[in-house]
Amino acid sequence: KRDKSKRDKSKRDKSKRLHRKSSMVMWQAFRYVSVFWLTWLFGSINRLLQLAGREVFWVMVLHAVLVPLQGGLNFLVYKYPIFYRWKETRRKEHAAKRRQRQEEMGVVCSSSRTSVAFSKRFSGMSMEKSERPSEASNTSRISEEKSPEA
């Protein structure tokens, strides 16, 4: 039974890796196709307008600017996976540093978005009973603030 569960787990892991790679290839192809449509959409519209005997200046400008940019945009799409891996590595490094700093400070509880941290240096601070303000003095202070003096 153990061998079967290990094989099932390894098959699932392999399936996840293949799905992730397949997804990455799909999005890379989507980016290439998007760049193609972005660069040639205005060129096609410009040619159709010229066939109809009309010329629209801003369409001609977009055609003249975007078509030569296709190579540069394709380069950016080509380099995107490298940039993404660099960004993820950097994000993980920053998260590790943040965790390390929190551990050094003595984090009690932490969640993904917000952290409730109590520093070790403050955990030892407790007020003696004589130093604590009493509730009676707090209520009298509040009533003094509210009452107008003549």
Summary of the structure (lengths in Angstrom):
residues: 150
radius of gyration: 32.1
end to end distance: 87.8
largest distance: 93.3
contacts: 296
relative contact order: 0.05
helix: 77%
strand: 3%
